[in-house]
Amino acid sequence: MWGGGARVRQRQAPGTCPVCDGPMHVTRLACDTCGSTLEGTFSACRFCRLSPEQQRFIEVFLVNRGNIREVERILGISYPTVRSRLDGVITALGLEAQVQEDRNSEIEALRRRQILEALDKGELSPQEAIKRMKHIKHEKETADSDERD
């Protein structure tokens, strides 16, 4: 509530219901400066869904520019624990499908690069390189088709 200039201690809205763990939404917004209010149903930001521990992890991760060794050192946790916590954040943000797609693209690019390097070294004939490239393309098309079904 606007208190005529008096500062009210801000609390962070929970992203999930403390009773059933379902998603929460915001129904009222207020301006501290003029006291205007806006009522309706608003979705909370993605990051509001993160637990306080996940938010702290993300802060450390970002401040250290994703350097997992630094995150390990600062939080006193192992590499697998850092990866596990990062995976938990990705899931909480609803980004796991995008991450898997990115991983698949990276693997595909690596396989193509390896074929080109082998061709360049003379380890593969041009025909064999084309055959392998077509195989990679076919695998991707098959996977994309399976996802749509």
N, C-alpha and C positions, 0 to 999 in steps of 0.2 A: 504494500500500500504506500501511496505517496504521502510523506509526512511533512510537507511544507519545508523541504530542504533537509530534514533530519535524515541521517544515513541509517538505513535498515540493513542489518546483516544479511547478506545474500547467501542462500543455500542452493546447492546444485540439485536440480530436479532429477529424480531417479529415472533411468531409462527403461527399467523393467518393474513390473508390479511386485511389491514385497510379499504379497499373498500367494499369487499363482505363477509368477515369473513371466507373465505375458507382457507385450509391449505397452508402454504408457504413451499418452498423447497430451499435448498442452491444450487447455481450453481458454486461457485468459493471458493476455500480454499487457504489461503496463509500462508507461514511460516514466522514468525517475525524474525527468526534467519538468514536464508539463502536467503530468498526472493523467494523460489520456490513456484509455484502455481499449483493447480490442478483444472481443470474445468470438470464439468459434472453435473449430477442431483443427489443430495444427499437429503435424507429425514432428517428433523430436529429431534433432540432428542425429546422424549415424553414430557419431562419437559419443553421444549421450547414452547409447546402449552398452557402452563398455563399463565394466566394473572399475572401481577406483584403482585396483591393482593393475588392470589392463591399461588404464589411462597413464599411470605412472610408468609402466613399461614402455609405452609409446613415446612418452616424453623423453626418457633416457635414450631410446632407440633413435629418435629424430635428432636430439642434441648431438649425438655421436655419429650422425649421418649414416646410420645403418651399419656401423662397424660392429660386427657381432662380438669380436674379441673385447672391445671396450665395454659393451653391454654386459658381457660375462663378468668382467673385472668389477665394474661398478655395482652390479646387483649381486655379485658373489654366487653366480649360478653357472652351470655347465653349458656347453654349446648345444647339446640336445634339448636342454630346458629352454634356452633362448628360442630355438626353432619351434618348440612346442608352444611356447607363449605367443610367438608371432603367428603361428597357425591358428591359435585360439582367437586372436584379435581379428584375423582375416575372416574367420567364420562368423564372429560376432557382428562384423560389418557387412556380412552378406556378400563377400567378394570371392569366395572359394572357386566359383565357376570361372571367373576371370583369371585367377591365378593359374588354374589348371590349363586354361587355353594358352596363356603366356608360356607356361612350361612346355607344352606341346609344340608351340611355334619355335621355341629355342632349340628343342631337340631336333626338329625338322631342319632348321637352318644349319645346325651342326652336322647332321648327316649329309646334307647337300655340299657343305664345305669340304667334308672328308672325301666325298666322291670327286669333287673338282681337284683337290690336292693329289689324289691317287692318279687321276687322269694326267695332271701336269707332270707327275714323276714318271709317267709311262707304265704305271702299275695296272692301269685299266685301258682297254681299247675305247675309242669314242662310242662304239656301239654298246659296249657293256655299261659305260657311264650313262648313256641315254636310257638304257633299260632300267638301271637302278633309280634314276631320277623319276621315270614314269611310275615305278613301283611306289616311291614315296608319295607322289601325287595321288595315285590310286588309293593308298592307305588313308590319306587325308580326306579324300572325297567319301570313302566308305565310312570313316568315323563321323564326318559331318552329316551324312545321310542317317546314320544310326541315332544321332542326337535329335534329329527332327522327328523321328518315329516315336 
